[in-house]
Amino acid sequence: MSAMFRALENRNYRIWASGALVSNIGTWMQRVAQDWLVLTVLTDYSGAAVGITTGLQFLPMLLLGPYGGVLADRYRKRAILLWTQVAMGLTGLVLGLLVVTGAAELWHAYLAALCLGIASAIDAPSRQSFVSELVGRDNISNAVALNSASFNTARLTGPAIAGVLIAWMGTGPVFLLNAASFAAVIVSLFRIRTAELVPAAPATRSRHQVAEGVRYVRNRPDLVLIMVLVGILGAFGMNFPIINALMATTEFGAGPGEFGLLGSIMAVGTLGGALLAARRAGPRLRFLLGGALGLGAFTLLGSVSPSFWLYAAVLVPIGLASITFLNSCNTSIQLSVEPRFRGRVLALYLAVLQGGTAVGAPLMGWIGTEFGARWSVAAGGVIVLLAAASGVIVASRRSSLGVRDHLRMVFRRKRQHAA
């Protein structure tokens, strides 16, 4: 099998990946339906309301995610995932029924987003660290990249399917289809051979396990840099469901089909970035920082795109840059963190990423509503670009001696070769 797909040689991983792909398609369908429901049905094109909905969905990760990491380090991840997948499926089912029956109100959407966020806060650390149990250390980097490829394949198809279904039947059936998609993950979890898993030794029970995870990160400058950049980029550079909704409706006068298409076009870039990452042997700092710089630069370019199709085209490199950054962060953590801390550190990473989105989404939505969608895009681009440039400066100062030594070695080899 090609090196790009080597993790798929593992039976357990193949089963897990197939179920996750179906569920991810449903998740992206619901994300589009949720934003469209709030923006056009429950409010009069209120970007702030869409931002609040997004914030409520991601806020629990900031508050509860670290405790989800403790659970992931202490208990069987497969059992945790079974319960969380059921909870998220039921949330989509209830909201879908409310919408179909015409009983949905704005607070229902807020409450559903919050419930989904709570379940996701417990689910995400176990789901991320479960990958290492499925494939073992040698294939972690490839499996993380293939997870991103699966997620972004769903991102490519899910929004487009949702856009067509919303235009045809409304948002309610989309929520119901998402609820049904969770059955694929639940079935895959039952089909996995538990005897072939490679679990880490469970963390010993103590009163300060979250604090232990925080101290571990604080003593690792490389992890601190990742957390800071992830927090800033999550808050100001990765709110494109909100931004795309505002750009599609207020700037270009587009409907749900075009809005869904923007998500699919962006997924072309993210899928390409994930597949490129699958070819790499491991994470590299230059990809992490280069992805952050590219995200800021192309976001700024998107803010001045004069037409719908030019804006859509810019979303491709935006998607590639964002997934290059996130894949590098995730793989760095998976490979460099001690197994007994992996769940807690991944939980902190996700808490910072999604918590940043929870804080930034309402602000970016408000800017888009009050000053126009382009100003919201431009503000995010400037902040991301400044953060990425600062990260480059910090990283270069920390490794300046190593860089000089590397250059000297290269020049010495060239002289020896010339001689």
N, C-alpha and C positions, 0 to 999 in steps of 0.2 A: 504494500500500500504506500502511496505517496507520503513523503515526510510531512506534507501539509495536513494530512488526515490521520496520522499515526495513532492518535488516541482512540480512534474508532475501531482499532483492532481489539479493544477491550469490550467484551460482551456487555458487561454492566453499564459501561459508558454509552454504548450504542442505544441501549434501551432507554436510559435516562435522557439522552439527547433527543430521541424521537418524541418522547412525551413532552419534553420542555418546548420543542418547536411548536407543537400544536397549541400549547398553553400560551406561549409568547405571542402567537398570532392573535389569539383572543384578547390578550392583554392590550396589545396595540390598537385593536379595534375598539376596545372600551375607552382607551385614552382619548381617541378622536371623538367618540360619541359623547363622552363626559364633557369635554371642552365645548363641543357644539351645542349640547343640551343647555349648559349654563349660559353660553354666550348669546344664543339666538332664541331659545324657548323660555327659559326661566328668568332672563334679564333682557334688557334692550342694549345688546352689544357692550356689556360691561367687562372691560379687561380686568378691572379690580376684582370682580366676582370670580373670574376664571383664576386669577392669581391666588385668591383666598382658598379656592377649591384645591388647587395644586399644593398650596402651603399646608393645608390640613392633611393631605395625603402623605406628605413627606415629614411633617413635624414629629410624628411619633418615632421616627427613626432617630431623630436627634435626642429625644428624651428616653426612649426605651431600647434603642439599638444596642447600647453597651450591655444591658442585661440580657438581650437576646444572644450576645456573644458569650456571656457566662453560661447560658443554657447550652449553647453549641459545644463549648469546651467540656461541659460536665455530663451531658446526656447523649443518647443515641440520636444522631442527626436525622436518620431515616424516620424515626417515630415523630420527631418534631415537625418534619416536613409534611407528613400525612395530615396532622391536625391543622396546620396553617393553610394547606391547600384547600381543605374542606371549608375553612372559615372564609377564605377569599372567594370561593365559588358561591357560597351562600349570600355573601354581600352583593355580588353581581346579580344574583337571582332576584333578591328582594327589590333592588333598585329597578331592574328591568320590569318587574311586575307593576311597580308603581307608575313607571312611565307608560307602559302599555295600557293601563287602566285609566290614564289621565289624572291620576291622583298626585303625581310628583310635584313637589314644591322645592324652592331653592334650599331650604334647610335639610331636605332629604338628601340632596346631592352633597351638601357639606358633611352630613352625618355619615353617608356611605363612604366618602373619601377618607374621613377620619378612621372608620372601622377598617377599611382596606389598609390604611397606613399602619394601624396597630398590628394587624396580622403580618404585614410585610416586615415590620421591625423585628418580629420574632423569627420570621422565615428567612430573611436575607442572610444573616451570618451563617446559619446552618447550611443554606443552599450553596453559598460561596465556598465554604470550607469542605462541603461534601465532595467536591470535585477531587480533592487530594485523596479521599478514601476510595474513590472509584478507580483511579488510574495509577496511584502511587507517585512518588516524587519525580521519576524520570520523565513523565509525560505531563506534568502539571502545566508547564508553559503552553504546550500545544492544546491541552484541554481547555484552558482559560480562553485562549484565542478562538477555539471552535465554539465555545459557549457564546462568545461575542458574535461570531458569525451566525449562529443560530438565532440569537436575539435580533440581529439586524436583518437577517432574511425575513423574520417575522415583521420587522419594522418596514421592510420593503413592500410586503404584501398586505399586512394588516390595515394600515391607513387607507390604501386604495380600495380594499374590500369594504371597509367601513363607510367610506365616502359614497360608494355606489348604493349600499344598503340604506344609509340615512336618506339619500335622495329618493329612494324607492319606497321604503317602509317607515322611515323615522328612526329615532335613536333607540327605542325600547327593545326591538329584536336584537340589536347589536349587544346590549347588556346580557340578554338571555343566552346568546351564542357564546359569549365569553364565559358565563357561568358553566356551560356545558364543557368548555375546553379544559377545565381543570380536571375532568375525569381522566384525561390522557396522562397527566403527571401521576395521579393517584394509582392508576393501573401500572404504570412503569415502576413505581416504588414497590408494589407488591411482586413484580416480576424479577426484581434484582436479586441475585444470589448473595445473601448476606455473608456466606462463608468466604466469598472472594473479595470482600471489602478489606481495605487496609486502614483500620481506624487508628487514630492517635490515642495514646493513653489518656484517660479522662483526667481532667484537672481535679485536684483534691479540693474538697469543700472548705471554704473559709469565709470570713465575714467581709473581706476587702478585695474580692476578686476583680471588680471593676477598677478599683484604684491600682491594683497590680498591673493591669493592662495599660493604664494611663502612664504609670511610671516606666514601664517597658518602652513605650513609645518615646517618652521624654528623654530617655537615655540613648536614643538612636537618632542622631541628626538627620540621617537620610529619610527616616520615617516622618520626622517633624516637617521637613521640606515638602514631602508628599502631602501631608495633611493640610498644611497651609495653602498650597496651590489648589488642592481638591476643594477646599472650603470656598475659596474665592471664585474658582471657575464654576462650581456648582451653583453658587448664589447668583452670579451675573452673566455666565456664559452658556448655560445649558438650560435655558427656559424657552426653547424653541417651540414646544407645543403652544405656549401662550403667544409668543411672538408671531408664529406662523398664522395662528387664528386671527390676530389683529391685522397683520399685513394682508392676509387674503381678503378679509371683509372690508376693512376701512380704507386701505390703500389701493387695492386692485378691484374691489367690488365683486369678488369671486364667491362661489357657492360651496356647498359641502364637498362636492367632487373634487374641485380644485384644491380645497384645504387638505383633503386626504392625499391628494397627489403630491403636495409639498413634502409630507412626511415620507412618502415612498421614495421621492427623488433624493431626499437627504440620506435615506437608508442605503442608496447606491454607494455613497461615499463611506458610510460606516461599515457596510459589508466588505467593501474593498480593503479598508483599513484592517478589519479583523482577519481577513485571509492573508494579507501581507504579514501580520503579526504571527500567524500560524506557521509561517516559513522560518521565522527567526528562532534561534536556539534558546534565547532568553531575553530578559529586559535590558535595555540600555538607557542611560541617562539622557543621551542626546535625542532619543525618540520621545521621551517624556517631555522634555523642555521644548523640543521642536513642535510637538503636537500642540502644546499650550500657546506658543507663539503663532502658529498657523491659525488656530481657532480665533485668536484676537484679531489678526490681520484680515481674515476672510469675513469675519462678522462685521467689521467696519465697512468692508467692500459691499456687503449685503445691504447695509443701511442706506446706501446711495444708489442702489440698483433701480433704474427708472421704470422697468416693466416687470410683469409677473414672471415671464420666462427667464429673464436675466437674473432675477432674484432666485428663482428655482435652480438655475445653473450654479450659482454661488453656494447653494446648500450642499452640493456634492463635496467640494473640498472642506467645507465646514464639518461635514459628517466624518470625513477621513481624518481630519486633524483631531476631532474630539475623541474618536475611538482609539486613535494611536496613543493619545495621552492617557485615557482611562485604562487601556490594556496594559500599558507599561506600569502604571501604578499598581494595578491588581496583581500582575505577575511578580513584581518586585516584592510585594508583601507575602504572597504565597510561598515564594522560594527562600526568602531571607529570614522569615520569622520562625522562631522555635515552635514546633507543633503544639505544645501545650498552651501557647499564647495565640495561636493562629485565629481561632474563633473570635477572641476578644479584640485583637487588632483589626481584623476584617470588619468587625462590628463598629469599631471606632471610625474606620475609614468610611463605611457606609453612612454612619451617623453624620460625619462631617460633610460628605457629599450631598446626601439627601436633606440633611438639616440646613445646609447652605441654600439648597433650592427652596426649602420651606420659608426661609427668611427672605430670600431674594425675589421669589415669584410674586408675592403681592406688591412689592416695590416696583418691579419691572412692569407688572400689569397696570399699576397706577400711572407710571410715567407714560405708558402707551396710550392710556385713556385720556390723560390730561394734556399731553403735549404732542401726541401722535406716535404711531408705531415705529417710525423711523428713528425717533429720538431714543426710544427704548433700546432698539438694536444697537445704535451708535454708542450709547452709554455702556452697554455690556461689552462691546468690542474694546473700548478704551480701557476699561478696568481690567479686562483679561490680558490685554497686551502689556499693560504696566506691571501686572503681577508676574507674567511670564518673564519679562525682561529682568525684574528683580530676582526671580529664581535663577536665571542664567548667571547674574552677577554673584549671587551667594554661592552657587555651585562652583563657579570658576575660582573664587577665592579659596574655597575649602580644598580644591584639588589642584591648585596652581602648581605646586611642587611636582605632583604626579604628572601633570601635563608637560612641564619642562623636561622631566626625566624621560618621558615617552618620546618627545621630539628629539632629544639628544640621541636616544637609542636608534631612532629611524635614520637620522643623518649619519650616524656611525656606520649603520648597515649599508647605506648608500655609498659611503666612501670605500668600504671594504669591497663592495661589489664592483665599483669602478676600478679599483686597484687590481 
